[in-house]
Amino acid sequence: MSRFSNLLIHSNIQLPPPEPSSVAAPSLHRSPAAALLSFGSFLGTAIEEEVESDGRNLLAPNFSVPNNVLVPLFIASHSSTLNEALECLIETAKSSDGRLYLASKGEITNQNLFIEQNGVEILSTIISSMALTSGLDNGILRMLLQVLGNVSLASEQHRLVVWRHFFPLGFLDIARVQSNETCDPLCMIIYTCSEGSSERSVDLLSDQGMDIIIEIIRTVTVVAEAENSDDNVSQINHFGAQQAFLLRILSEILNEWIGDIVVPNEFSSCIFQILRNAVGVVDFNTRGKSSLPTGSGDIDVIGYTLSILRDISASGGPKVANQDEKGDAVDTLVSAGLIKFLITLLRDLEPPAIIRKAMIHNEAKDGTTSQLFKYCPYRGFRRDVVAIIGNCSYRKKLVQDEIRELDGILLLLQQCVTDEDNPFLREWGIWSMRNVLEGNTENQQLVANLELQGSVDVPEIAGLGLRVEVDPKTRRPKLVNAS
């Protein structure tokens, strides 16, 4: 049993003398949710009135509960004492069916009654009285969030009340509890309240909203790392529409305020880790037909984390949190293995359409078959990967050298083409090659020494002064100088 449950049951609550049962409204007799709400209203008032000097809200040692609160509670729990009623309801709440019964999920009458009886304010008071840490028993908090989630689904009025009572401090305190049990319903509540509301979406774009999103992202990262240490990553699917929505908001914030927002290096590392986790669960065996958002939580998480990393790595991009820290966000990401990770992703992808056309022509002539490739999960995936590599290599010799050592220069040359599935790929490819070659004689010499080995002409590539060649051993295409 949780600390909070024990507090409820073992507090010195005095029962009043019996009164006629008529003091309780008939509607309260029929609804367990209403009975709990009535008791919660009384409890919330008691908690508000009793504040100890250390700032923690606790129940008073002695106070009485009126019969119009107790009788509906006894009827709902089929009990005759307060202790029995609470024990019974706690046991009922441990099962999903029991929680559904108590919460009256989807019943608009109870959802309206919840608002009329200041239920959201009561839950806010109770949650604020709990010591919210990552080590607590999250069962009670999760149940309270499930109630909020059910209420927020009812109507715009319900969502507005939830938002007014919990944004920003209530959401922020809950977000700091690093638990998947509480993070999932919290994301659902924020998603439900924000989707379709321009005013609340603007709230999420504010500094206060960004603090909440960052805490949620940190929780997703910590929880995913813990689970990945025990299980096969291919079996993990953490990301839904709610997490993708929050990353989308964060991506829009960075893109709009790039250069003005302070980005901690820890945050950059968290985003990279989320990308790693999402890539581990996405199926790259199907070519994506749509741009972001795709409707797949996992794929959208990949897309928005790539967008965030692109903006973080941009020259003149977001400021680092501490100017005294060694290196910047790019150095932190490169040290964590970002370049190798992205080069590997790019190498495993099928070539752009223009180069595939050249390969098919060459294979038909030689009677050979190319290797199997992975596909872009959404339109623009290849472009986003190339953009980050290009940004990271801007005036960064260590990055330029690493790309060469990973045999990534020819791979990047291959991206300097138009591709209908990746708008602006050619521009980002040329930007990347410019940055990889700038001030790096070794890289410049490597490109100058490219040799022709059975190449194929494609007009679009020839216009760049390049030709496609297929390596006879690996069967992978390469781009070489046409001269």
C-alpha positions, 0 to 999 in steps of 0.5 A: 500500500502506498504512503498516501493510502496509509495516510488516508486510512490511519489518520485520526478521523472522527466519525460523527453521530449517525444522521438520517440518510436523507442528507445525502442526495439520491444521485450520490447514492447511485454514482461511485464517482460522485461519492468519491468526489464528495469525499475528495472535496472534503479531503481537499479542503482539509488538506488546504486548511492544514499546512505544517511549517515545513510547507508540506500539506498533511491531514489534521490529527483530528477532524470529523467527516459529515454524514452526507459525505460518508453515506454515499461512500459507504454505499459505493464500497458496500462498507459500514466504516470509513477504514473498510470503505477506503480499503475496499475502494483501494483494492478495487482501484488496483484493477483496470476494470475497477478503476473504470468503474470508479472513474465512470469513464465516458459518462458525461454526467459524471464528467460534468459533475466533476467540474461543477464540484471543483474536482479538478481543483481538488485533484490539483490540491491532492497532487501538490500535497504529495512528495513527487519524486521518481522513487515514490509509489506512482499508483496513486498519481497515475490514477489521479492522472487517469481521472484528469485524462477522462475528464479532459476528453469530455469537452472544450470546457473540461480541457480549459479547466484542466489547463487552468489548474495544471499549466504550468507548475502542476504539469511541470511537477508531474513531468519531473517524476521520471516514470513511464507510469506517469509520463504516458497519461501526462502526455495524453492530457497535454496532447488532448488539451493542446490539440486544436487549441491555438491558445494552449499551443501558444502556451506550450511554445512559451518558456514555461511550456518548453520546460515541461516538454524538456522534462518529459523528453528527459523522462522518456530518455531515462526510461528507455535507457533503463528498459533497453539495458534489459530487453531487446531494443526491437521489442520496445515501442515507447512512442505514441502520438502524444510524444511525437506531438510534444517533439513537434512543438519543441522543433517548431520552437527551436526553428522559430527562435534559433539563435535566441534559445539556450540549449543545454548540452544535456538536452542535445544528448537526450534528443540524440538518445531518443533518436537512437531508441526510435530508430531501433523500433522503426521498420525500414522495410517500407518506403514512406509515402508521406511527409511529417507528420505521418501518423506513426508515432515512432516515425514522427519521433524520428523526424522531429528529433532529426529536425531538432538536431538539424537546428541545434547543429546549425551554424549560429544556432541555439546558444549553449547553456554554459559558455564556460563548458568545453566545446559546444552542442556539436562537440557533445553530439559528435563525442556521443557518436552522432556522425558514425550513427548518421553515416551508417543510417545513410549508407544502409539506405537505398540510393536516391532515385536518379542513382537507382535508375543508373544502377538498374541500367548498369545491372541490366547490362552486366546481368548482376543484382544489387544488394538489399537496402533500407527505405526512407520511412518518410519523405525528407528523411534522407535530406534531414540526415544529410543536413545534420551531417553538413551542419556538424562538419561546418568548420569542424576539422575533426568531423571532416576527418571522421567522415573521411575515415568512415568512407563517407565522402563518396556517400555524401557526393551521392546525395548531391542530386535531386530526389522527389522523395527528399525535397532540397536534397541536392542543396543540402548535399552540396552544402555538406560537401562544401563543409566537408572539403573546406580547409581540409586538404586530405578530403580535397585530395581524395575527391580529386583522385576519384577514378572512373570504373565502368560508369553510367551517364545520367543527365541530371548527374552529368550536369554536376560534372559527375558520373555514377560508377558501381563498385564491382565488389560491393555493388554499391554506386559511387559518384566520381568526377566526369573529367 
